Amino acid sequence: MRVSTRPALLVSLLIAAALGWGAASAAAAATWAPVKSATIHPGVQLFTKDAQCTANFIYTDGSTVYIGQAAHCSGTGGNNESDGCVAPSLPLGTQVTVTGAKHPGTLVYNSWLTMQQLKEKNPDVCKYNDLALVRLDPADVASVNPTVPIWGGPMGIDTTGTKPGEAVYSYGNSQLGLGTGAISQKQGTSDGDEGNGWSHVVTTSPPGVPGDSGSGFLDARGNALGILSTLEVAPRTASNGVGDLSRELDYMRQHSAFAVVQLVNGTEPFSSSGR
């Protein structure tokens, strides 16, 4: 987790565009494993070389299935690296161990690498665009369910940001929990947006900790809000920075080969009291 000291074939494309996301989602949904028996889902641990992070959500282009993590999870700099436009990273093609999968996944998109290739200059984008996609092995797709543990959902994507006091929900899976789940279920409130909407400051109990990096956050309606990117040290101790997922996905679609990749909604409805 990055630590911050201040207040991620032309015919196929045409078919996907013609059918729309709803049809693609429905086709893919028929293959999802039952939520109770799925071994791959939002919140599983991901290991990229020596780094352990938490998966946020499941994504698909209608044929290939991906699991999301934070771009900085494949970074090779120090924990204080916060500028994705200059921070070093492992290359695309790096293998990622996905807990619950029988085969390694493959890093296929990293916002940091994309921004560096494009020579991105917007400071808000450089600081907060922190999304990566890991392609799952086709042999493991039958073990996937896109539902967020405890809370259910996601029900869609939050595109309007959060207001101070709005409820937020998350599921982390840091190794610091020692497999007990004691610090996995997180609930709290938003302290508002920053970075011109590219990030949301949240305070949860318990707060996100190293190893929770990349975990998904849901808004009060169960929509995917963003992914855990930074741990605030001062002056907002115990607060976390959550990168805005809608902006990160838009950036990916505009600047990479993943123009039709979409978030997959959960097969179980969201409940603020837990499932």
DAQUIBEL-V678042 format. One record per residue. D_FIRST is the distance of its C-alpha to the first C-alpha in whole Angstrom. Layout:
d_first:D_FIRST
d_first:D_FIRST
This chain:
d_first:0
d_first:4
d_first:6
d_first:10
d_first:13
d_first:15
d_first:17
d_first:13
d_first:35
d_first:37
d_first:39
d_first:36
d_first:35
d_first:38
d_first:38
d_first:35
d_first:36
d_first:39
d_first:38
d_first:35
d_first:32
d_first:34
d_first:36
d_first:33
d_first:31
d_first:34
d_first:35
d_first:32
d_first:32
d_first:35
d_first:33
d_first:30
d_first:30
d_first:31
d_first:28
d_first:29
d_first:29
d_first:27
d_first:24
d_first:22
d_first:20
d_first:18
d_first:15
d_first:16
d_first:14
d_first:13
d_first:13
d_first:13
d_first:15
d_first:13
d_first:9
d_first:9
d_first:8
d_first:10
d_first:13
d_first:14
d_first:18
d_first:20
d_first:22
d_first:25
d_first:28
d_first:31
d_first:31
d_first:28
d_first:25
d_first:21
d_first:18
d_first:15
d_first:11
d_first:9
d_first:10
d_first:7
d_first:7
d_first:11
d_first:10
d_first:12
d_first:11
d_first:10
d_first:6
d_first:9
d_first:9
d_first:10
d_first:13
d_first:13
d_first:17
d_first:17
d_first:14
d_first:15
d_first:14
d_first:16
d_first:19
d_first:20
d_first:22
d_first:19
d_first:19
d_first:17
d_first:18
d_first:18
d_first:19
d_first:22
d_first:23
d_first:26
d_first:25
d_first:22
d_first:21
d_first:20
d_first:18
d_first:20
d_first:19
d_first:16
d_first:16
d_first:15
d_first:18
d_first:20
d_first:19
d_first:20
d_first:23
d_first:24
d_first:24
d_first:22
d_first:23
d_first:22
d_first:20
d_first:18
d_first:18
d_first:16
d_first:14
d_first:13
d_first:14
d_first:11
d_first:13
d_first:14
d_first:17
d_first:18
d_first:22
d_first:23
d_first:26
d_first:29
d_first:30
d_first:27
d_first:27
d_first:30
d_first:27
d_first:25
d_first:25
d_first:23
d_first:24
d_first:21
d_first:21
d_first:23
d_first:23
d_first:25
d_first:24
d_first:23
d_first:26
d_first:26
d_first:23
d_first:23
d_first:24
d_first:25
d_first:22
d_first:22
d_first:25
d_first:24
d_first:24
d_first:24
d_first:23
d_first:19
d_first:19
d_first:16
d_first:15
d_first:12
d_first:13
d_first:10
d_first:13
d_first:13
d_first:15
d_first:18
d_first:19
d_first:21
d_first:19
d_first:19
d_first:16
d_first:16
d_first:18
d_first:17
d_first:19
d_first:19
d_first:20
d_first:19
d_first:20
d_first:21
d_first:20
d_first:19
d_first:19
d_first:22
d_first:21
d_first:18
d_first:15
d_first:16
d_first:15
d_first:15
d_first:16
d_first:16
d_first:18
d_first:16
d_first:13
d_first:9
d_first:8
d_first:5
d_first:7
d_first:7
d_first:5
d_first:8
d_first:11
d_first:14
d_first:15
d_first:19
d_first:21
d_first:25
d_first:26
d_first:24
d_first:23
d_first:20
d_first:18
d_first:15
d_first:11
d_first:8
d_first:7
d_first:6
d_first:7
d_first:10
d_first:12
d_first:15
d_first:18
d_first:16
d_first:15
d_first:13
d_first:13
d_first:10
d_first:10
d_first:12
d_first:13
d_first:16
d_first:17
d_first:21
d_first:20
d_first:18
d_first:20
d_first:23
d_first:22
d_first:21
d_first:25
d_first:26
d_first:25
d_first:25
d_first:27
d_first:25
d_first:27
d_first:28
d_first:25
d_first:25
d_first:23
d_first:25
d_first:26
d_first:26
d_first:29
d_first:29
d_first:29
d_first:27
d_first:28
d_first:26
d_first:28
d_first:26
d_first:28
